[in-house]
Amino acid sequence: MQSGISVLKVLALMFLGLAIAACDQDEQGRVLTYEKGTYLGQPDTQLSTQQLHELRQRAARQSGG
């Protein structure tokens, strides 16, 4: 009877851990309803001039130009 109770405790702790992990901060506030053809996420941030320059250089190297 004692092992049955300890197995139940372990299962309860595993379930609790799973429930807490499901409450990850990154998952909060994300879009759960969708509208076809409409982007409902956060707007993209603008790239700096330096970032654009580096991306263009990388693209040129990859294309062989």
PDBQT receptor file of N, H, CA, C and O in Angstrom, charges set to zero:
ATOM      1  N   MET A   1       0.824  -1.198   0.000  1.00  0.00    +0.000 N 
ATOM      2  CA  MET A   1       0.000   0.000   0.000  1.00  0.00    +0.000 C 
ATOM      3  C   MET A   1       0.865   1.258   0.000  1.00  0.00    +0.000 C 
ATOM      4  O   MET A   1       0.484   2.277  -0.577  1.00  0.00    +0.000 OA
ATOM      5  N   GLN A   2       2.006   1.189   0.634  1.00  0.00    +0.000 N 
ATOM      6  H   GLN A   2       2.316   0.361   1.102  1.00  0.00    +0.000 HD
ATOM      7  CA  GLN A   2       2.897   2.345   0.719  1.00  0.00    +0.000 C 
ATOM      8  C   GLN A   2       3.438   2.733  -0.658  1.00  0.00    +0.000 C 
ATOM      9  O   GLN A   2       3.543   3.923  -0.957  1.00  0.00    +0.000 OA
ATOM     10  N   SER A   3       3.785   1.753  -1.508  1.00  0.00    +0.000 N 
ATOM     11  H   SER A   3       3.699   0.787  -1.266  1.00  0.00    +0.000 HD
ATOM     12  CA  SER A   3       4.323   2.077  -2.834  1.00  0.00    +0.000 C 
ATOM     13  C   SER A   3       3.248   2.693  -3.730  1.00  0.00    +0.000 C 
ATOM     14  O   SER A   3       3.555   3.509  -4.599  1.00  0.00    +0.000 OA
ATOM     15  N   GLY A   4       1.996   2.306  -3.518  1.00  0.00    +0.000 N 
ATOM     16  H   GLY A   4       1.746   1.643  -2.812  1.00  0.00    +0.000 HD
ATOM     17  CA  GLY A   4       0.897   2.904  -4.285  1.00  0.00    +0.000 C 
ATOM     18  C   GLY A   4       0.746   4.379  -3.981  1.00  0.00    +0.000 C 
ATOM     19  O   GLY A   4       0.458   5.170  -4.880  1.00  0.00    +0.000 OA
ATOM     20  N   ILE A   5       0.932   4.757  -2.749  1.00  0.00    +0.000 N 
ATOM     21  H   ILE A   5       1.166   4.115  -2.019  1.00  0.00    +0.000 HD
ATOM     22  CA  ILE A   5       0.832   6.163  -2.359  1.00  0.00    +0.000 C 
ATOM     23  C   ILE A   5       2.013   6.950  -2.910  1.00  0.00    +0.000 C 
ATOM     24  O   ILE A   5       1.842   8.079  -3.369  1.00  0.00    +0.000 OA
ATOM     25  N   SER A   6       3.218   6.364  -2.869  1.00  0.00    +0.000 N 
ATOM     26  H   SER A   6       3.357   5.447  -2.496  1.00  0.00    +0.000 HD
ATOM     27  CA  SER A   6       4.386   7.083  -3.378  1.00  0.00    +0.000 C 
ATOM     28  C   SER A   6       4.312   7.241  -4.898  1.00  0.00    +0.000 C 
ATOM     29  O   SER A   6       4.746   8.262  -5.431  1.00  0.00    +0.000 OA
ATOM     30  N   VAL A   7       3.774   6.253  -5.595  1.00  0.00    +0.000 N 
ATOM     31  H   VAL A   7       3.421   5.423  -5.162  1.00  0.00    +0.000 HD
ATOM     32  CA  VAL A   7       3.596   6.372  -7.042  1.00  0.00    +0.000 C 
ATOM     33  C   VAL A   7       2.609   7.489  -7.333  1.00  0.00    +0.000 C 
ATOM     34  O   VAL A   7       2.813   8.264  -8.267  1.00  0.00    +0.000 OA
ATOM     35  N   LEU A   8       1.564   7.581  -6.565  1.00  0.00    +0.000 N 
ATOM     36  H   LEU A   8       1.398   6.951  -5.806  1.00  0.00    +0.000 HD
ATOM     37  CA  LEU A   8       0.572   8.645  -6.735  1.00  0.00    +0.000 C 
ATOM     38  C   LEU A   8       1.207  10.016  -6.489  1.00  0.00    +0.000 C 
ATOM     39  O   LEU A   8       0.919  10.976  -7.203  1.00  0.00    +0.000 OA
ATOM     40  N   LYS A   9       2.063  10.099  -5.487  1.00  0.00    +0.000 N 
ATOM     41  H   LYS A   9       2.297   9.319  -4.907  1.00  0.00    +0.000 HD
ATOM     42  CA  LYS A   9       2.744  11.366  -5.201  1.00  0.00    +0.000 C 
ATOM     43  C   LYS A   9       3.661  11.757  -6.357  1.00  0.00    +0.000 C 
ATOM     44  O   LYS A   9       3.694  12.922  -6.756  1.00  0.00    +0.000 OA
ATOM     45  N   VAL A  10       4.393  10.809  -6.887  1.00  0.00    +0.000 N 
ATOM     46  H   VAL A  10       4.367   9.863  -6.562  1.00  0.00    +0.000 HD
ATOM     47  CA  VAL A  10       5.295  11.083  -8.007  1.00  0.00    +0.000 C 
ATOM     48  C   VAL A  10       4.499  11.542  -9.217  1.00  0.00    +0.000 C 
ATOM     49  O   VAL A  10       4.887  12.504  -9.880  1.00  0.00    +0.000 OA
ATOM     50  N   LEU A  11       3.407  10.878  -9.513  1.00  0.00    +0.000 N 
ATOM     51  H   LEU A  11       3.093  10.097  -8.975  1.00  0.00    +0.000 HD
ATOM     52  CA  LEU A  11       2.573  11.281 -10.649  1.00  0.00    +0.000 C 
ATOM     53  C   LEU A  11       1.990  12.673 -10.440  1.00  0.00    +0.000 C 
ATOM     54  O   LEU A  11       1.919  13.468 -11.376  1.00  0.00    +0.000 OA
ATOM     55  N   ALA A  12       1.574  12.965  -9.208  1.00  0.00    +0.000 N 
ATOM     56  H   ALA A  12       1.631  12.319  -8.447  1.00  0.00    +0.000 HD
ATOM     57  CA  ALA A  12       1.028  14.291  -8.915  1.00  0.00    +0.000 C 
ATOM     58  C   ALA A  12       2.102  15.359  -9.100  1.00  0.00    +0.000 C 
ATOM     59  O   ALA A  12       1.816  16.426  -9.643  1.00  0.00    +0.000 OA
ATOM     60  N   LEU A  13       3.329  15.095  -8.662  1.00  0.00    +0.000 N 
ATOM     61  H   LEU A  13       3.562  14.228  -8.221  1.00  0.00    +0.000 HD
ATOM     62  CA  LEU A  13       4.414  16.056  -8.830  1.00  0.00    +0.000 C 
ATOM     63  C   LEU A  13       4.765  16.237 -10.306  1.00  0.00    +0.000 C 
ATOM     64  O   LEU A  13       5.059  17.351 -10.742  1.00  0.00    +0.000 OA
ATOM     65  N   MET A  14       4.737  15.164 -11.067  1.00  0.00    +0.000 N 
ATOM     66  H   MET A  14       4.498  14.260 -10.713  1.00  0.00    +0.000 HD
ATOM     67  CA  MET A  14       5.008  15.267 -12.502  1.00  0.00    +0.000 C 
ATOM     68  C   MET A  14       3.935  16.112 -13.194  1.00  0.00    +0.000 C 
ATOM     69  O   MET A  14       4.250  16.953 -14.035  1.00  0.00    +0.000 OA
ATOM     70  N   PHE A  15       2.690  15.889 -12.844  1.00  0.00    +0.000 N 
ATOM     71  H   PHE A  15       2.434  15.205 -12.160  1.00  0.00    +0.000 HD
ATOM     72  CA  PHE A  15       1.598  16.665 -13.421  1.00  0.00    +0.000 C 
ATOM     73  C   PHE A  15       1.740  18.137 -13.050  1.00  0.00    +0.000 C 
ATOM     74  O   PHE A  15       1.537  19.011 -13.893  1.00  0.00    +0.000 OA
ATOM     75  N   LEU A  16       2.088  18.417 -11.798  1.00  0.00    +0.000 N 
ATOM     76  H   LEU A  16       2.253  17.708 -11.113  1.00  0.00    +0.000 HD
ATOM     77  CA  LEU A  16       2.264  19.795 -11.347  1.00  0.00    +0.000 C 
ATOM     78  C   LEU A  16       3.407  20.463 -12.110  1.00  0.00    +0.000 C 
ATOM     79  O   LEU A  16       3.293  21.616 -12.525  1.00  0.00    +0.000 OA
ATOM     80  N   GLY A  17       4.501  19.737 -12.291  1.00  0.00    +0.000 N 
ATOM     81  H   GLY A  17       4.593  18.800 -11.954  1.00  0.00    +0.000 HD
ATOM     82  CA  GLY A  17       5.625  20.285 -13.052  1.00  0.00    +0.000 C 
ATOM     83  C   GLY A  17       5.247  20.592 -14.484  1.00  0.00    +0.000 C 
ATOM     84  O   GLY A  17       5.652  21.619 -15.028  1.00  0.00    +0.000 OA
ATOM     85  N   LEU A  18       4.481  19.719 -15.095  1.00  0.00    +0.000 N 
ATOM     86  H   LEU A  18       4.153  18.884 -14.652  1.00  0.00    +0.000 HD
ATOM     87  CA  LEU A  18       4.025  19.942 -16.464  1.00  0.00    +0.000 C 
ATOM     88  C   LEU A  18       3.102  21.155 -16.537  1.00  0.00    +0.000 C 
ATOM     89  O   LEU A  18       3.196  21.960 -17.464  1.00  0.00    +0.000 OA
ATOM     90  N   ALA A  19       2.221  21.281 -15.568  1.00  0.00    +0.000 N 
ATOM     91  H   ALA A  19       2.145  20.628 -14.815  1.00  0.00    +0.000 HD
ATOM     92  CA  ALA A  19       1.293  22.416 -15.549  1.00  0.00    +0.000 C 
ATOM     93  C   ALA A  19       2.041  23.731 -15.384  1.00  0.00    +0.000 C 
ATOM     94  O   ALA A  19       1.687  24.729 -16.012  1.00  0.00    +0.000 OA
ATOM     95  N   ILE A  20       3.063  23.740 -14.549  1.00  0.00    +0.000 N 
ATOM     96  H   ILE A  20       3.350  22.929 -14.039  1.00  0.00    +0.000 HD
ATOM     97  CA  ILE A  20       3.838  24.963 -14.336  1.00  0.00    +0.000 C 
ATOM     98  C   ILE A  20       4.649  25.289 -15.593  1.00  0.00    +0.000 C 
ATOM     99  O   ILE A  20       4.764  26.456 -15.966  1.00  0.00    +0.000 OA
ATOM    100  N   ALA A  21       5.201  24.284 -16.237  1.00  0.00    +0.000 N 
ATOM    101  H   ALA A  21       5.108  23.335 -15.934  1.00  0.00    +0.000 HD
ATOM    102  CA  ALA A  21       5.982  24.506 -17.455  1.00  0.00    +0.000 C 
ATOM    103  C   ALA A  21       5.109  25.049 -18.581  1.00  0.00    +0.000 C 
ATOM    104  O   ALA A  21       5.593  25.785 -19.440  1.00  0.00    +0.000 OA
ATOM    105  N   ALA A  22       3.839  24.694 -18.583  1.00  0.00    +0.000 N 
ATOM    106  H   ALA A  22       3.446  24.096 -17.885  1.00  0.00    +0.000 HD
ATOM    107  CA  ALA A  22       2.929  25.168 -19.625  1.00  0.00    +0.000 C 
ATOM    108  C   ALA A  22       2.606  26.644 -19.465  1.00  0.00    +0.000 C 
ATOM    109  O   ALA A  22       2.073  27.261 -20.388  1.00  0.00    +0.000 OA
ATOM    110  N   CYS A  23       2.914  27.213 -18.328  1.00  0.00    +0.000 N 
ATOM    111  H   CYS A  23       3.347  26.712 -17.579  1.00  0.00    +0.000 HD
ATOM    112  CA  CYS A  23       2.644  28.624 -18.060  1.00  0.00    +0.000 C 
ATOM    113  C   CYS A  23       3.865  29.482 -18.360  1.00  0.00    +0.000 C 
ATOM    114  O   CYS A  23       4.075  30.500 -17.700  1.00  0.00    +0.000 OA
ATOM    115  N   ASP A  24       4.669  29.095 -19.337  1.00  0.00    +0.000 N 
ATOM    116  H   ASP A  24       4.498  28.268 -19.873  1.00  0.00    +0.000 HD
ATOM    117  CA  ASP A  24       5.879  29.804 -19.703  1.00  0.00    +0.000 C 
ATOM    118  C   ASP A  24       5.547  31.239 -20.092  1.00  0.00    +0.000 C 
ATOM    119  O   ASP A  24       4.561  31.482 -20.788  1.00  0.00    +0.000 OA
ATOM    120  N   GLN A  25       6.360  32.184 -19.648  1.00  0.00    +0.000 N 
ATOM    121  H   GLN A  25       7.161  31.987 -19.083  1.00  0.00    +0.000 HD
ATOM    122  CA  GLN A  25       6.122  33.597 -19.915  1.00  0.00    +0.000 C 
ATOM    123  C   GLN A  25       6.120  33.893 -21.408  1.00  0.00    +0.000 C 
ATOM    124  O   GLN A  25       5.392  34.778 -21.857  1.00  0.00    +0.000 OA
ATOM    125  N   ASP A  26       6.924  33.169 -22.185  1.00  0.00    +0.000 N 
ATOM    126  H   ASP A  26       7.516  32.451 -21.820  1.00  0.00    +0.000 HD
ATOM    127  CA  ASP A  26       6.968  33.397 -23.630  1.00  0.00    +0.000 C 
ATOM    128  C   ASP A  26       5.651  33.047 -24.312  1.00  0.00    +0.000 C 
ATOM    129  O   ASP A  26       5.358  33.562 -25.391  1.00  0.00    +0.000 OA
ATOM    130  N   GLU A  27       4.869  32.192 -23.704  1.00  0.00    +0.000 N 
ATOM    131  H   GLU A  27       5.108  31.774 -22.827  1.00  0.00    +0.000 HD
ATOM    132  CA  GLU A  27       3.605  31.768 -24.291  1.00  0.00    +0.000 C 
ATOM    133  C   GLU A  27       2.461  32.730 -23.960  1.00  0.00    +0.000 C 
ATOM    134  O   GLU A  27       1.377  32.619 -24.532  1.00  0.00    +0.000 OA
ATOM    135  N   GLN A  28       2.689  33.655 -23.061  1.00  0.00    +0.000 N 
ATOM    136  H   GLN A  28       3.570  33.746 -22.597  1.00  0.00    +0.000 HD
ATOM    137  CA  GLN A  28       1.635  34.573 -22.652  1.00  0.00    +0.000 C 
ATOM    138  C   GLN A  28       1.492  35.691 -23.678  1.00  0.00    +0.000 C 
ATOM    139  O   GLN A  28       2.490  36.215 -24.174  1.00  0.00    +0.000 OA
ATOM    140  N   GLY A  29       0.285  36.048 -23.986  1.00  0.00    +0.000 N 
ATOM    141  H   GLY A  29      -0.526  35.623 -23.583  1.00  0.00    +0.000 HD
ATOM    142  CA  GLY A  29       0.004  37.183 -24.861  1.00  0.00    +0.000 C 
ATOM    143  C   GLY A  29       0.171  36.898 -26.343  1.00  0.00    +0.000 C 
ATOM    144  O   GLY A  29       0.138  37.833 -27.142  1.00  0.00    +0.000 OA
ATOM    145  N   ARG A  30       0.348  35.653 -26.740  1.00  0.00    +0.000 N 
ATOM    146  H   ARG A  30       0.375  34.893 -26.091  1.00  0.00    +0.000 HD
ATOM    147  CA  ARG A  30       0.488  35.375 -28.171  1.00  0.00    +0.000 C 
ATOM    148  C   ARG A  30      -0.888  35.275 -28.816  1.00  0.00    +0.000 C 
ATOM    149  O   ARG A  30      -1.886  35.060 -28.129  1.00  0.00    +0.000 OA
ATOM    150  N   VAL A  31      -0.938  35.429 -30.111  1.00  0.00    +0.000 N 
ATOM    151  H   VAL A  31      -0.127  35.603 -30.669  1.00  0.00    +0.000 HD
ATOM    152  CA  VAL A  31      -2.189  35.428 -30.855  1.00  0.00    +0.000 C 
ATOM    153  C   VAL A  31      -2.787  34.021 -30.851  1.00  0.00    +0.000 C 
ATOM    154  O   VAL A  31      -2.125  33.056 -31.231  1.00  0.00    +0.000 OA
ATOM    155  N   LEU A  32      -4.034  33.917 -30.420  1.00  0.00    +0.000 N 
ATOM    156  H   LEU A  32      -4.571  34.701 -30.111  1.00  0.00    +0.000 HD
ATOM    157  CA  LEU A  32      -4.717  32.632 -30.399  1.00  0.00    +0.000 C 
ATOM    158  C   LEU A  32      -5.866  32.571 -31.383  1.00  0.00    +0.000 C 
ATOM    159  O   LEU A  32      -6.342  31.485 -31.714  1.00  0.00    +0.000 OA
ATOM    160  N   THR A  33      -6.313  33.712 -31.850  1.00  0.00    +0.000 N 
ATOM    161  H   THR A  33      -5.926  34.594 -31.581  1.00  0.00    +0.000 HD
ATOM    162  CA  THR A  33      -7.357  33.749 -32.868  1.00  0.00    +0.000 C 
ATOM    163  C   THR A  33      -6.742  34.330 -34.144  1.00  0.00    +0.000 C 
ATOM    164  O   THR A  33      -5.929  35.253 -34.083  1.00  0.00    +0.000 OA
ATOM    165  N   TYR A  34      -7.123  33.800 -35.266  1.00  0.00    +0.000 N 
ATOM    166  H   TYR A  34      -7.783  33.050 -35.316  1.00  0.00    +0.000 HD
ATOM    167  CA  TYR A  34      -6.517  34.183 -36.529  1.00  0.00    +0.000 C 
ATOM    168  C   TYR A  34      -7.571  34.703 -37.488  1.00  0.00    +0.000 C 
ATOM    169  O   TYR A  34      -8.722  34.264 -37.481  1.00  0.00    +0.000 OA
ATOM    170  N   GLU A  35      -7.146  35.655 -38.320  1.00  0.00    +0.000 N 
ATOM    171  H   GLU A  35      -6.212  36.012 -38.326  1.00  0.00    +0.000 HD
ATOM    172  CA  GLU A  35      -7.990  36.168 -39.385  1.00  0.00    +0.000 C 
ATOM    173  C   GLU A  35      -7.276  35.863 -40.693  1.00  0.00    +0.000 C 
ATOM    174  O   GLU A  35      -6.124  36.253 -40.882  1.00  0.00    +0.000 OA
ATOM    175  N   LYS A  36      -7.946  35.180 -41.577  1.00  0.00    +0.000 N 
ATOM    176  H   LYS A  36      -8.882  34.863 -41.424  1.00  0.00    +0.000 HD
ATOM    177  CA  LYS A  36      -7.328  34.769 -42.832  1.00  0.00    +0.000 C 
ATOM    178  C   LYS A  36      -6.831  35.989 -43.618  1.00  0.00    +0.000 C 
ATOM    179  O   LYS A  36      -7.580  36.932 -43.872  1.00  0.00    +0.000 OA
ATOM    180  N   GLY A  37      -5.557  35.944 -43.990  1.00  0.00    +0.000 N 
ATOM    181  H   GLY A  37      -4.949  35.178 -43.782  1.00  0.00    +0.000 HD
ATOM    182  CA  GLY A  37      -4.976  37.007 -44.788  1.00  0.00    +0.000 C 
ATOM    183  C   GLY A  37      -4.522  38.215 -44.010  1.00  0.00    +0.000 C 
ATOM    184  O   GLY A  37      -4.081  39.195 -44.611  1.00  0.00    +0.000 OA
ATOM    185  N   THR A  38      -4.614  38.184 -42.677  1.00  0.00    +0.000 N 
ATOM    186  H   THR A  38      -4.972  37.388 -42.189  1.00  0.00    +0.000 HD
ATOM    187  CA  THR A  38      -4.230  39.323 -41.852  1.00  0.00    +0.000 C 
ATOM    188  C   THR A  38      -3.195  38.891 -40.831  1.00  0.00    +0.000 C 
ATOM    189  O   THR A  38      -3.410  37.936 -40.085  1.00  0.00    +0.000 OA
ATOM    190  N   TYR A  39      -2.054  39.605 -40.797  1.00  0.00    +0.000 N 
ATOM    191  H   TYR A  39      -1.879  40.381 -41.403  1.00  0.00    +0.000 HD
ATOM    192  CA  TYR A  39      -1.017  39.323 -39.803  1.00  0.00    +0.000 C 
ATOM    193  C   TYR A  39      -1.384  40.031 -38.510  1.00  0.00    +0.000 C 
ATOM    194  O   TYR A  39      -1.536  41.253 -38.490  1.00  0.00    +0.000 OA
ATOM    195  N   LEU A  40      -1.525  39.277 -37.435  1.00  0.00    +0.000 N 
ATOM    196  H   LEU A  40      -1.402  38.284 -37.451  1.00  0.00    +0.000 HD
ATOM    197  CA  LEU A  40      -1.961  39.841 -36.165  1.00  0.00    +0.000 C 
ATOM    198  C   LEU A  40      -0.845  39.895 -35.124  1.00  0.00    +0.000 C 
ATOM    199  O   LEU A  40      -1.093  40.250 -33.972  1.00  0.00    +0.000 OA
ATOM    200  N   GLY A  41       0.368  39.550 -35.512  1.00  0.00    +0.000 N 
ATOM    201  H   GLY A  41       0.570  39.261 -36.448  1.00  0.00    +0.000 HD
ATOM    202  CA  GLY A  41       1.485  39.527 -34.567  1.00  0.00    +0.000 C 
ATOM    203  C   GLY A  41       2.071  40.908 -34.344  1.00  0.00    +0.000 C 
ATOM    204  O   GLY A  41       1.554  41.918 -34.821  1.00  0.00    +0.000 OA
ATOM    205  N   GLN A  42       3.167  40.916 -33.602  1.00  0.00    +0.000 N 
ATOM    206  H   GLN A  42       3.587  40.096 -33.214  1.00  0.00    +0.000 HD
ATOM    207  CA  GLN A  42       3.867  42.161 -33.321  1.00  0.00    +0.000 C 
ATOM    208  C   GLN A  42       4.514  42.678 -34.602  1.00  0.00    +0.000 C 
ATOM    209  O   GLN A  42       4.979  41.885 -35.421  1.00  0.00    +0.000 OA
ATOM    210  N   PRO A  43       4.552  44.001 -34.784  1.00  0.00    +0.000 N 
ATOM    211  CA  PRO A  43       5.213  44.532 -35.979  1.00  0.00    +0.000 C 
ATOM    212  C   PRO A  43       6.719  44.292 -35.906  1.00  0.00    +0.000 C 
ATOM    213  O   PRO A  43       7.307  44.250 -34.826  1.00  0.00    +0.000 OA
ATOM    214  N   ASP A  44       7.324  44.138 -37.080  1.00  0.00    +0.000 N 
ATOM    215  H   ASP A  44       6.846  44.172 -37.957  1.00  0.00    +0.000 HD
ATOM    216  CA  ASP A  44       8.768  43.934 -37.143  1.00  0.00    +0.000 C 
ATOM    217  C   ASP A  44       9.497  45.214 -36.756  1.00  0.00    +0.000 C 
ATOM    218  O   ASP A  44       8.996  46.321 -36.957  1.00  0.00    +0.000 OA
ATOM    219  N   THR A  45      10.684  45.037 -36.201  1.00  0.00    +0.000 N 
ATOM    220  H   THR A  45      11.091  44.138 -36.038  1.00  0.00    +0.000 HD
ATOM    221  CA  THR A  45      11.516  46.196 -35.886  1.00  0.00    +0.000 C 
ATOM    222  C   THR A  45      12.355  46.532 -37.111  1.00  0.00    +0.000 C 
ATOM    223  O   THR A  45      12.715  45.651 -37.892  1.00  0.00    +0.000 OA
ATOM    224  N   GLN A  46      12.659  47.803 -37.268  1.00  0.00    +0.000 N 
ATOM    225  H   GLN A  46      12.366  48.519 -36.634  1.00  0.00    +0.000 HD
ATOM    226  CA  GLN A  46      13.463  48.252 -38.401  1.00  0.00    +0.000 C 
ATOM    227  C   GLN A  46      14.919  47.856 -38.189  1.00  0.00    +0.000 C 
ATOM    228  O   GLN A  46      15.440  47.922 -37.076  1.00  0.00    +0.000 OA
ATOM    229  N   LEU A  47      15.565  47.443 -39.276  1.00  0.00    +0.000 N 
ATOM    230  H   LEU A  47      15.141  47.389 -40.181  1.00  0.00    +0.000 HD
ATOM    231  CA  LEU A  47      16.986  47.121 -39.221  1.00  0.00    +0.000 C 
ATOM    232  C   LEU A  47      17.801  48.407 -39.299  1.00  0.00    +0.000 C 
ATOM    233  O   LEU A  47      17.417  49.370 -39.963  1.00  0.00    +0.000 OA
ATOM    234  N   SER A  48      18.923  48.397 -38.612  1.00  0.00    +0.000 N 
ATOM    235  H   SER A  48      19.235  47.615 -38.072  1.00  0.00    +0.000 HD
ATOM    236  CA  SER A  48      19.808  49.560 -38.675  1.00  0.00    +0.000 C 
ATOM    237  C   SER A  48      20.538  49.571 -40.020  1.00  0.00    +0.000 C 
ATOM    238  O   SER A  48      20.542  48.578 -40.747  1.00  0.00    +0.000 OA
ATOM    239  N   THR A  49      21.150  50.704 -40.333  1.00  0.00    +0.000 N 
ATOM    240  H   THR A  49      21.147  51.510 -39.742  1.00  0.00    +0.000 HD
ATOM    241  CA  THR A  49      21.918  50.829 -41.566  1.00  0.00    +0.000 C 
ATOM    242  C   THR A  49      23.060  49.818 -41.579  1.00  0.00    +0.000 C 
ATOM    243  O   THR A  49      23.355  49.224 -42.617  1.00  0.00    +0.000 OA
ATOM    244  N   GLN A  50      23.699  49.622 -40.435  1.00  0.00    +0.000 N 
ATOM    245  H   GLN A  50      23.460  50.104 -39.592  1.00  0.00    +0.000 HD
ATOM    246  CA  GLN A  50      24.796  48.657 -40.335  1.00  0.00    +0.000 C 
ATOM    247  C   GLN A  50      24.300  47.237 -40.605  1.00  0.00    +0.000 C 
ATOM    248  O   GLN A  50      24.953  46.479 -41.323  1.00  0.00    +0.000 OA
ATOM    249  N   GLN A  51      23.155  46.875 -40.037  1.00  0.00    +0.000 N 
ATOM    250  H   GLN A  51      22.625  47.491 -39.454  1.00  0.00    +0.000 HD
ATOM    251  CA  GLN A  51      22.598  45.536 -40.248  1.00  0.00    +0.000 C 
ATOM    252  C   GLN A  51      22.259  45.318 -41.724  1.00  0.00    +0.000 C 
ATOM    253  O   GLN A  51      22.537  44.252 -42.271  1.00  0.00    +0.000 OA
ATOM    254  N   LEU A  52      21.662  46.319 -42.368  1.00  0.00    +0.000 N 
ATOM    255  H   LEU A  52      21.435  47.186 -41.923  1.00  0.00    +0.000 HD
ATOM    256  CA  LEU A  52      21.333  46.206 -43.790  1.00  0.00    +0.000 C 
ATOM    257  C   LEU A  52      22.597  46.021 -44.625  1.00  0.00    +0.000 C 
ATOM    258  O   LEU A  52      22.625  45.208 -45.550  1.00  0.00    +0.000 OA
ATOM    259  N   HIS A  53      23.630  46.772 -44.298  1.00  0.00    +0.000 N 
ATOM    260  H   HIS A  53      23.607  47.432 -43.547  1.00  0.00    +0.000 HD
ATOM    261  CA  HIS A  53      24.899  46.669 -45.017  1.00  0.00    +0.000 C 
ATOM    262  C   HIS A  53      25.482  45.259 -44.879  1.00  0.00    +0.000 C 
ATOM    263  O   HIS A  53      25.928  44.673 -45.865  1.00  0.00    +0.000 OA
ATOM    264  N   GLU A  54      25.479  44.716 -43.660  1.00  0.00    +0.000 N 
ATOM    265  H   GLU A  54      25.117  45.193 -42.859  1.00  0.00    +0.000 HD
ATOM    266  CA  GLU A  54      26.015  43.375 -43.426  1.00  0.00    +0.000 C 
ATOM    267  C   GLU A  54      25.198  42.309 -44.170  1.00  0.00    +0.000 C 
ATOM    268  O   GLU A  54      25.766  41.364 -44.719  1.00  0.00    +0.000 OA
ATOM    269  N   LEU A  55      23.884  42.460 -44.188  1.00  0.00    +0.000 N 
ATOM    270  H   LEU A  55      23.423  43.228 -43.743  1.00  0.00    +0.000 HD
ATOM    271  CA  LEU A  55      23.045  41.500 -44.909  1.00  0.00    +0.000 C 
ATOM    272  C   LEU A  55      23.307  41.549 -46.413  1.00  0.00    +0.000 C 
ATOM    273  O   LEU A  55      23.363  40.513 -47.075  1.00  0.00    +0.000 OA
ATOM    274  N   ARG A  56      23.466  42.751 -46.941  1.00  0.00    +0.000 N 
ATOM    275  H   ARG A  56      23.421  43.593 -46.403  1.00  0.00    +0.000 HD
ATOM    276  CA  ARG A  56      23.753  42.866 -48.374  1.00  0.00    +0.000 C 
ATOM    277  C   ARG A  56      25.104  42.262 -48.727  1.00  0.00    +0.000 C 
ATOM    278  O   ARG A  56      25.249  41.620 -49.767  1.00  0.00    +0.000 OA
ATOM    279  N   GLN A  57      26.104  42.469 -47.852  1.00  0.00    +0.000 N 
ATOM    280  H   GLN A  57      25.986  42.990 -47.006  1.00  0.00    +0.000 HD
ATOM    281  CA  GLN A  57      27.412  41.854 -48.089  1.00  0.00    +0.000 C 
ATOM    282  C   GLN A  57      27.314  40.332 -48.056  1.00  0.00    +0.000 C 
ATOM    283  O   GLN A  57      27.889  39.654 -48.906  1.00  0.00    +0.000 OA
ATOM    284  N   ARG A  58      26.599  39.802 -47.092  1.00  0.00    +0.000 N 
ATOM    285  H   ARG A  58      26.131  40.354 -46.401  1.00  0.00    +0.000 HD
ATOM    286  CA  ARG A  58      26.447  38.352 -46.979  1.00  0.00    +0.000 C 
ATOM    287  C   ARG A  58      25.751  37.778 -48.210  1.00  0.00    +0.000 C 
ATOM    288  O   ARG A  58      26.156  36.743 -48.739  1.00  0.00    +0.000 OA
ATOM    289  N   ALA A  59      24.688  38.467 -48.663  1.00  0.00    +0.000 N 
ATOM    290  H   ALA A  59      24.359  39.308 -48.233  1.00  0.00    +0.000 HD
ATOM    291  CA  ALA A  59      23.959  37.998 -49.851  1.00  0.00    +0.000 C 
ATOM    292  C   ALA A  59      24.856  38.028 -51.081  1.00  0.00    +0.000 C 
ATOM    293  O   ALA A  59      24.793  37.133 -51.924  1.00  0.00    +0.000 OA
ATOM    294  N   ALA A  60      25.687  39.057 -51.182  1.00  0.00    +0.000 N 
ATOM    295  H   ALA A  60      25.738  39.784 -50.497  1.00  0.00    +0.000 HD
ATOM    296  CA  ALA A  60      26.595  39.150 -52.328  1.00  0.00    +0.000 C 
ATOM    297  C   ALA A  60      27.617  38.029 -52.309  1.00  0.00    +0.000 C 
ATOM    298  O   ALA A  60      27.932  37.469 -53.359  1.00  0.00    +0.000 OA
ATOM    299  N   ARG A  61      28.151  37.682 -51.121  1.00  0.00    +0.000 N 
ATOM    300  H   ARG A  61      27.895  38.137 -50.268  1.00  0.00    +0.000 HD
ATOM    301  CA  ARG A  61      29.120  36.583 -51.017  1.00  0.00    +0.000 C 
ATOM    302  C   ARG A  61      28.453  35.244 -51.356  1.00  0.00    +0.000 C 
ATOM    303  O   ARG A  61      29.062  34.387 -51.996  1.00  0.00    +0.000 OA
ATOM    304  N   GLN A  62      27.217  35.075 -50.930  1.00  0.00    +0.000 N 
ATOM    305  H   GLN A  62      26.722  35.772 -50.411  1.00  0.00    +0.000 HD
ATOM    306  CA  GLN A  62      26.533  33.800 -51.169  1.00  0.00    +0.000 C 
ATOM    307  C   GLN A  62      26.167  33.624 -52.641  1.00  0.00    +0.000 C 
ATOM    308  O   GLN A  62      26.131  32.502 -53.146  1.00  0.00    +0.000 OA
ATOM    309  N   SER A  63      25.897  34.728 -53.323  1.00  0.00    +0.000 N 
ATOM    310  H   SER A  63      25.926  35.639 -52.913  1.00  0.00    +0.000 HD
ATOM    311  CA  SER A  63      25.519  34.637 -54.733  1.00  0.00    +0.000 C 
ATOM    312  C   SER A  63      26.733  34.582 -55.643  1.00  0.00    +0.000 C 
ATOM    313  O   SER A  63      26.597  34.388 -56.851  1.00  0.00    +0.000 OA
ATOM    314  N   GLY A  64      27.927  34.751 -55.068  1.00  0.00    +0.000 N 
ATOM    315  H   GLY A  64      28.037  34.909 -54.087  1.00  0.00    +0.000 HD
ATOM    316  CA  GLY A  64      29.152  34.699 -55.880  1.00  0.00    +0.000 C 
ATOM    317  C   GLY A  64      29.469  36.016 -56.530  1.00  0.00    +0.000 C 
ATOM    318  O   GLY A  64      30.331  36.093 -57.405  1.00  0.00    +0.000 OA
ATOM    319  N   GLY A  65      28.761  37.080 -56.097  1.00  0.00    +0.000 N 
ATOM    320  H   GLY A  65      28.061  37.017 -55.386  1.00  0.00    +0.000 HD
ATOM    321  CA  GLY A  65      28.988  38.386 -56.741  1.00  0.00    +0.000 C 
ATOM    322  C   GLY A  65      29.879  39.295 -55.972  1.00  0.00    +0.000 C 
ATOM    323  O   GLY A  65      30.143  40.415 -56.409  1.00  0.00    +0.000 OA
TER     324      GLY A  65
